[in-house]
Structures are given as C-alpha cells and as structure tokens.
C-alpha cells in the first residue's frame, strides 16, 4: 500500500547556523538542537539521503513531505529572514528533485516579514512545485489571526495550498508561569511535546476561528498534527460556550468551521482512543497519516497504520488518498 507521511522533519545545520544563539534561546530552543533523551533525534534531522530512505523503505513509507524543524527564518527580522528562508527552500527543492517519487516539501517561511513570506510561498508553489507551507506557532509572540498576517493567509487561499500549523516552544513569560520549576527535564517536556505544544496549536486554531480569520478566508486550508491537538474532544464544548459569539459575529459554529477548513494528521500519536475521537469528529476524509519523523520512529507509525480496525477504503484514505488529493501529489 502506498503510504504518505506529511509531518516529517529535517534541518540544514549550515543554514541554521546563521541564526544567533541569543535568538534561539529567547525562543525557548537550544543551540545545536540538543534536547532531553526522550525526544533527542537531532543527529537524524540533517540526513535526507541514504539513511533516511533506508529507514523509510524498512517501514514501508512511500513518501515523506519534508518540513524544516526549528530554529528557522521566523527568528530573523527583515531581509535576513527572507534570505534564510529562500536558501532553505532552494535546498529543499534540490532534495525533492533528487528523489521526486520519495519526497515532497512544505515551504519554510520568513513569517517575521509577512508580505515577503507570502511572496516566498508563491515562489515555492509556482516555481519549485511545493505542496504548501508550514508555520511554526507564534511569530514574535503573535498568532496568525493578527491583522499583519492577512496577506499571508490570503496568499495561501489564493494559491489553494494548505498551511500546516505546527507547534513551537512557548514564549518566555508563558513558559515561566505555566511550565518552569519542575524537576529534571519535566518543565521542558511539559512545555513542548508533553502538553504545551498541543494546547498552543489548539489555541492558535481557535483564535483563527473566533477572530473571523477563517470566515474571511473561506478558501484557506489548515493542517494540524498530533490527532487534532485535543480539538476533536472539545467540539461540543466549544460549540456550547461560543454559541453566542459565533451566532452574532461569524457564519458557522466552531465545529463546522473546523470540519470545513481543517485536515488532521496522526503525527506522533499511535494509539486508538484519540484516533477514534478524531474520526468521529472529522470523518475519515479529513485524516492523514504522519509519523513526525525523526522524533517518532517510522516503524511504530507503520505498525499502527497496519493495525487500524477500519475498512480498507478508510485505511487507503488515511494512508495516502487524502494527502494525495489535498497536496496534489502524483503517485507513480
């Protein structure tokens, strides 16, 4: 069976080295990508050649849609961020061109300069053949519902390519209040993969709904990972709590807006309860397989996919059909 995975990360250390240590630390990242042992896969991120392909082959992963892990161009202001994003995307394009049947790519965007980010997205889609773009959480402590990002959201909609909304570490004030002062690596892990990343992305999506951004950009297609970042379990609650808000200011309920404009991947979550909740909330046409490589292993993701207690039709949709349609991938 063809299997497409679309939250799969890489880094280019020579390009990322242009980002200063001060900016990386301020963002809650660690220089050199060093992380606690539970999530430390920094050594595997730069490999987009034989090692990665062999790992994909061993797990039966047909294609990865590559995206650049933090730190990135959003940490650099002005022209410096624009140039870093352009160089990153040119490198991605070279990798995809070398293995077009194995790799596709999401554009890396200099979101600190939103108009330039929109132009870079268009270059990546029209000239380099990328299938969308990825934004890593907040930019300068702003979510994408801020008016300065209107041009970027509009460009995604005009190009009819999806925006993959990925988490990022919390801003320093949030990190200090909510996550600090725990023993060992617990503070860091709670702030990111253990909880914080998922709540941050869920808040990001809800802000796009409640601000009216998704109403203004009805053609905008969002992808979120990690079985929906907890949102599928909150549909009824959100519809109840925000009923007056959505009725007075918006055209749709929270859940209707999400099921109209959001697709969800399985990245990093390989258990049935969140998948069943996701399927009940979004339906099989909105769910796509992902691994979150290299932070999660390909073999575990494929084993989970193979064991799904779903019809062959729904398994095919999740494994590749939905991604092929949304991203306009062309199976050989």
Beta strands, then each sheet from edge to edge (+ up, - down):
strand 1: 4-10
strand 2: 63-68
strand 3: 103-105
strand 4: 107-108
strand 5: 132-136
strand 6: 162-166
strand 7: 222-224
strand 8: 262-265
strand 9: 287-288
sheet 1: 1+ 2+ 3+
sheet 2: 4+ 5+ 6+ 7+ 8+ 9+
end
